[in-house]
Amino acid sequence: MSNRELHYHWEYDLKASPEKLWPFVADTNRFNRDTGVPSVEPARTTRERLRNARRRLRLSMYGMAVEWEEQPFEWVRPARFGVARTYSKGPITELRALVELTPRAAGGTKLSYDFRAKPRSLVGGFLFSLQVKFSSSRRFARAFKKYDEIASTEVEPSPEAVVEMDSAAQSRLQVIGEKLLARRRGCRGRRTTD
């Protein structure tokens, strides 16, 4: 019973198109902040580089340390994104989340949020279920409604709109551009023919 997978699924009918919603919904840092998830930081247990862009992350919730290894997100703009995590500390051992944005025939978007988790123990599963049922589900709905309102009312910038960057940002872009050009030149010198 303790390893039984918990499954949650929510659907929201939103006014904005998937393209307009995507920048808000896919900004997972913003979503975490807007739904009350504590700050996420690299895990202190190791500084080793993991294969395939995986990361070890941690947060503290209700005084409990939660650590996990996160697989790279799957992004398909503006249709869906998902992630899988394996937890070494906390009430669950695995989590998978998938968000899908589907255009509705009458306009707008059907957003579905599918969330699966395996509890570490019976108590962990109970506590996790309470958190999702009484807090997370409401916060998720509130965030998606807010994003829909912003995306539905946001005015497209005119093509003539000028974006001004401060000198530090301009300098960083110049350095990045120079590094890319140097790498490109270096790659040309290493080409071989068969």
C-alpha positions in Angstrom: 0.0 0.0 0.0 2.8 2.4 0.8 4.3 2.2 -2.7 0.9 2.7 -4.5 1.3 5.4 -7.0 -0.8 8.6 -6.3 -2.4 10.1 -9.4 -3.8 13.6 -9.7 -5.3 15.1 -12.9 -6.7 18.6 -13.3 -8.2 20.2 -16.4 -8.8 23.9 -17.0 -10.7 25.6 -19.8 -8.8 28.9 -20.5 -9.5 31.8 -22.8 -6.0 32.4 -24.2 -4.4 30.3 -27.0 -1.6 27.8 -26.2 0.9 30.2 -27.8 -0.1 33.1 -25.5 -0.2 30.9 -22.4 3.1 29.1 -23.0 5.5 31.8 -21.7 3.6 31.8 -18.4 2.7 28.2 -18.0 6.2 26.9 -19.0 8.0 29.2 -16.7 8.4 26.6 -14.0 10.3 29.0 -11.7 7.5 31.5 -11.8 4.9 28.7 -11.4 6.7 27.4 -8.3 6.9 30.9 -6.8 3.2 31.6 -7.6 2.1 28.3 -6.0 4.1 28.7 -2.8 6.8 26.2 -3.5 9.9 27.1 -1.4 13.1 28.2 -3.2 14.8 25.3 -5.0 18.6 25.2 -4.8 21.4 22.7 -5.8 21.7 19.8 -3.4 24.6 20.2 -1.0 25.4 16.5 -0.9 27.5 16.6 -4.1 28.9 19.0 -6.7 29.5 16.3 -9.2 28.3 16.7 -12.8 25.6 14.3 -13.6 25.2 12.7 -17.1 22.5 13.8 -19.6 21.9 17.2 -18.0 20.4 15.7 -14.8 20.5 17.8 -11.7 20.4 17.2 -7.9 18.2 19.8 -6.3 16.7 20.4 -2.8 14.2 22.5 -0.9 13.0 22.6 2.6 9.2 22.4 3.2 7.6 22.6 6.7 11.1 22.1 8.1 11.6 18.8 6.2 14.5 18.5 3.7 13.5 17.3 0.3 16.1 16.3 -2.3 15.8 14.8 -5.7 17.6 14.1 -9.0 15.8 15.8 -11.8 15.8 14.5 -15.4 15.9 17.1 -18.1 12.5 18.6 -18.9 10.8 17.6 -22.1 9.6 20.7 -23.9 7.3 20.8 -27.0 6.4 24.4 -27.5 3.5 25.3 -27.1 1.9 21.9 -26.6 3.4 20.3 -23.5 6.2 19.9 -21.1 7.0 17.3 -18.5 9.6 16.2 -16.0 10.6 13.1 -13.9 12.2 13.2 -10.5 13.7 10.6 -8.2 13.7 11.6 -4.5 16.4 10.6 -2.0 14.8 12.6 0.8 11.2 13.6 1.5 7.8 11.9 1.6 7.9 10.6 -1.9 10.4 8.5 -4.0 9.3 9.4 -7.5 7.3 12.2 -9.2 6.3 12.7 -12.8 4.4 15.8 -14.0 3.0 16.5 -17.5 1.3 19.7 -18.6 -0.5 19.7 -22.0 -2.0 22.7 -23.7 -4.6 21.8 -26.4 -6.3 24.3 -28.6 -10.1 24.2 -28.2 -12.3 24.3 -31.3 -14.2 27.4 -30.0 -11.0 29.2 -29.2 -8.8 29.2 -26.1 -7.0 26.3 -24.5 -7.7 23.1 -22.6 -4.8 22.8 -20.1 -4.4 19.4 -18.4 -2.0 18.9 -15.6 -1.2 15.2 -14.8 0.8 14.5 -11.7 2.0 11.1 -10.4 3.9 10.4 -7.3 5.1 7.3 -5.3 5.1 7.8 -1.6 8.0 6.6 0.5 5.7 5.3 3.3 2.1 5.2 4.3 2.5 8.3 6.4 4.4 10.1 3.6 1.6 9.3 1.2 -1.0 10.5 3.6 0.8 13.8 4.2 1.5 14.3 0.5 -2.1 13.7 -0.4 -3.3 16.2 2.2 -0.8 18.8 0.8 -2.0 18.3 -2.8 -5.7 18.1 -1.9 -6.0 21.1 0.4 -3.2 23.4 -0.8 -1.6 22.6 -4.2 -4.8 22.0 -6.2 -6.2 25.4 -5.2 -2.9 27.2 -5.8 -2.5 25.5 -9.2 -6.0 26.6 -10.3 -5.3 30.2 -9.0 -2.0 30.4 -10.9 -3.4 29.1 -14.2 -6.4 31.5 -14.0 -4.0 34.4 -13.3 -1.8 33.4 -16.3 -4.9 33.1 -18.5 -6.0 36.7 -17.5 -2.6 38.1 -18.3 -2.2 36.2 -21.6 -5.8 37.2 -22.7 -5.3 40.9 -22.1 -1.6 41.3 -23.0 -1.1 43.5 -26.0 1.3 42.4 -28.7 4.3 44.8 -28.9 4.5 46.7 -32.1 7.4 45.7 -34.5 8.8 49.2 -34.0 9.1 48.8 -30.3 12.6 49.3 -29.1 14.0 47.1 -26.3 16.7 48.9 -24.4 19.4 47.0 -22.6 21.7 48.3 -19.9 25.4 48.4 -20.6 26.1 45.2 -18.5 23.6 43.2 -20.6 25.1 44.6 -23.8 28.6 43.7 -22.6 27.5 40.1 -21.7 25.9 39.6 -25.1 29.1 40.8 -26.8 31.2 38.4 -24.8 28.9 35.5 -25.5 28.9 36.4 -29.3 32.7 36.5 -29.3 32.9 33.1 -27.6 30.5 31.5 -30.0 32.5 32.9 -33.0 35.7 31.6 -31.5 34.2 28.1 -31.0 32.9 28.1 -34.5 36.4 29.0 -35.9 37.9 26.3 -33.6 35.4 23.7 -34.9 36.3 24.5 -38.5 39.9 23.8 -37.9 39.1 20.3 -36.5 37.1 19.0 -39.4 38.2 15.8 -41.0 37.2 14.1 -44.2 36.8 10.4 -44.7 
